[in-house]
Amino acid sequence: MKRLFIFSYLVLVFLFFTCFIFVFQLDFFSSDEWEADYQDRSYISLSQLLSDISAAEGVASAESSLQQVLGNLHKQLRVISLDSDELSADEKQRLRENQRYIKDVEEDISYIMFQGSDKVYAISRDESAPFWQEYYFKESIAFWVLFPVLAFINFVLLYLLARRLRRLERVHNAFANGNFKVRAKTGVWHKVGHLNQSFNQMADKIAKLIDSNKQLTNAVAHEVRTPIFRIRCNLDMLDDSGVRPEQMPYLEGIHQDLDELGTMVDELLHYAKMERRQAPLQLSCQSLDSSLQELIAHLQFETDIALELTTTEPLEALVDLRLWHRAISNIIRNGYRYASQSVSIKLSGDTDRIRLHIANDGPGIRDEDKQRIFDPFVRIDKSRDRDSGGHGLGLAISAQIIRQHGGDITISDTANGGPSFDIWLPKPTTSCQNR
């Protein structure tokens, strides 16, 4: 914003002075010609008046009257001879030809003569007069005040624009974070040109596409359950009807494929349910260290990889225990699938947050993959064999659950290059048992 303010301010100053110089050079709205004609007529009339005074009262009285008039006009008077070097040859010739008034435009000096006197009276602005000193001072003040005035105008315009952009930015962030119902206001004090209306049109189209995609995914997942069930029934009947020994490996493979397909359908339905947020969280006060010990003891039966839990202090939090266990177990299972020897889990807390650190000693994750590992159906390992397992939904479901609890999840690298997941939850200010 600072750079935008400075840039717009410089542009505003440049445009102002450019327009000023342009108007000045082309004499738009200028009264210089009128003023020059008025001044010429005034000095010619003054010369005639002085001639009348000189004829009636003498040259001395005319000069005194001239001095008095010029004093009132903040002008200074110099008396020179007609042969003075100050006058050009052309000016001398014109004065000798009885032209009583001439003007030196470049020097801004007027020369007059009147009858009865052979002197030339040079009239110019009295720069030392208080009137002109005050005039120049006010002119300089006006010039320097112009800059802060332009800065203030620029600030007000940018402030109003920035406030509207911040409102639009908040709407944009809310939409990006999953609130697809939010829309930008299009009132006079909120809109930025047609940007608000264009954003709302875009948001409507995206929301419809996402909603239709969710409905399609949910419908497909529900419909797939029925043929899976039928295939299981047919396989059970086939087992009972008698199968040759050489056919058993194929039947077992079909059973395993159906189990994997059923698990994927369940995860897909659960992910769709989490995205719709149909049911509120069933929050209750839980001891995280005790619940983690029970969960890890259960998961240890699934793998030979060592699951090592470290807790620094007893910690409590308001969580939906069923969903919380699902989120953590998905991450731990993902860890021991790729770990070489162990998965370390560490629970700790600071003043306002609880941190759960889950790391394994397996291969690391590339930086470009860290940005999309929590997206649905993303598998960093392109192989889909049963040893590695997974359908690309486990981490997406975990991230959704954690964020619904008001937390966050990030991924980084450990010292030995393995992946590290950091889960952050808000820490209750008081014991949640008292709530």
Secondary structure, DSSP 8 states (H G I E B T S, - for coil): -HHHHHHHHHHHHHHHHHHHHHHHHHTTT--HHHHHHHHHHHHHHHHHHHHHHHHHH-HHHHHHHHHHHHHHTTEEEEEE-TT-TTS-HHHHHHHHTT--EEEETTTTEEEE--TT---EEEEEE-TTSHHHHHHHHHHHHHHHHHHHHHHHHHHHHHHHHHHHHHHHHHHHHHHHTT-TT-----STTT--TTHHHHHHHHHHHHHHHHHHHHHHHHHHHHHHHHHHHHHHHHHHHHHHT---GGGHHHHHHHHHHHHHHHHHHHHHHHHHHHHHT-S----EEEEHHHHHHHHHHHHGGG-SSEEEEEESS--EEEE-HHHHHHHHHHHHHHHHHH-SSEEEEEEEE-SSEEEEEEEESS----HHHHTTTTSTT--SS----TTT---S-HHHHHHHHHHHTT-EEEEEE-TTS-EEEEEEEE--SS-GGG-
